[in-house]
Amino acid sequence: MTSSHGRGLHLAAAVDQPSAYDADSYVELVRLAESGGLDFVTLDDTFARPGPDALSVLSRVAPRTGRIGLVPTVTVTHTEPFHVQAAVATLDWVSRGRAGWRIDVSTTEGEARLFGRRHAAPADALWQEAGEVAQVAAELWDSWPDEAGIRATATGDSGDRDRPHHVDFQGSAFSVKGPSTVPRPPQGHPVRVVDATEGQARRTAARYADVALVRAASSAQAGAVRSELRASAEKSGRDPDTLRVLVSLVVDLGDGEHAAEPGHGGGGPRQTAQGPLYRGGPVDLAELIAAWHGDRTVDGFHLTPVEPRRDLERLVNGTVALLQHRGLFRTFYPGSTLREHLGLARPANRYAVPGGAS
């Protein structure tokens, strides 16, 4: 189903579980989200917080799920861009084209010391570096012709058309030489996601992200940020229609079918230290989602449950089911890749097509 402004509603959910270390608990949540047809799930990660590596967890989840997108946070500060792109490309292969990559930076002195650095760089420099990592990742993903590795493996012969392209990238804080060690991913470029709430991150998102997440406490605020992001994307030479802007909300559905508290529901979520918080029932959350999307201010929502199992179940069986019943959200996956879920084209290989874009 498409919305009144010609674009479908996109829904995603976080599956973070602070005390969970076993893969089965994540598989359970991701399968639940998949049963509701959500575009993708995210799994957060930082250097400082104890817990399993998000990318490794979702690589374990991949073969036990079928359609839903898998988007781990991968911090690019203090890490090697070559290894990051190879890991994300591998997730795209093992998931058969369902990988995303939530790009983040490390801003704290404590995390810098973990890597033997005395000080953290300023946020502007960190996000400039993050943009450069996104850029070189795309170049490395394109360094192999489409399906070259598959043809070479199948035939035992690697002709000229299958030879990878050499990449020599010089950034402000690193340099990378290619080609990648991983053949071009099934999606061409796995989906790049950036939390664009802060100004420094917003510039990087406008230029490089396929999905921008924003924390907004009103439809008008969300619309203003979306307009700014689309305008910045166009100024950087991108088609703004290749950028999806999703509002990030923390959701507490513990009140069951009771009406949303004052300040929630149709009136908008309440601003908290963790971001905008919706507290109420699944029905009023569906009303909020329908109203904001109907206002043409957002492309969708990224929802973080306060209590993962309880709230995700109520989200899927209550909120999503109601949106599907009203024809506002799809009831099945029409495609198999995350790009297809998001209505994004598979990028052409820049080295195969003259003037290829990043």
Sequence and secondary structure as in RCSB ss.txt:
>XXXX:A:sequence
MTSSHGRGLHLAAAVDQPSAYDADSYVELVRLAESGGLDFVTLDDTFARPGPDALSVLSRVAPRTGRIGLVPTVT
VTHTEPFHVQAAVATLDWVSRGRAGWRIDVSTTEGEARLFGRRHAAPADALWQEAGEVAQVAAELWDSWPDEAGI
RATATGDSGDRDRPHHVDFQGSAFSVKGPSTVPRPPQGHPVRVVDATEGQARRTAARYADVALVRAASSAQAGAV
RSELRASAEKSGRDPDTLRVLVSLVVDLGDGEHAAEPGHGGGGPRQTAQGPLYRGGPVDLAELIAAWHGDRTVDG
FHLTPVEPRRDLERLVNGTVALLQHRGLFRTFYPGSTLREHLGLARPANRYAVPGGAS
>XXXX:A:secstr
   TTSS  EEEEE   TT  SHHHHHHHHHHHHHTT SEEEE   SSS S  HHHHHHHHGGG SSSEEEEEEE
 TTS HHHHHHHHHHHHHHTTS BEEEEE    HHHHHHTT SS   HHHHHHHHHHHHHHHHHHHTTS TTHHH
HHHHHS   GGG     EEE SS EEE   SS   TTSS EEEEE  SHHHHHHHHHH SEEEE  SSHHHHHHH
HHHHHHHHHHTT  GGG EEEEEEEEE TTTTS   TTSGGG  EEETTEEEEES HHHHHHHHHHHHHTTS SE
EEEEESSHHHHHHHIIIIIIHHHHHTTSS SS SSSSHHHHHT      TTTSTT   
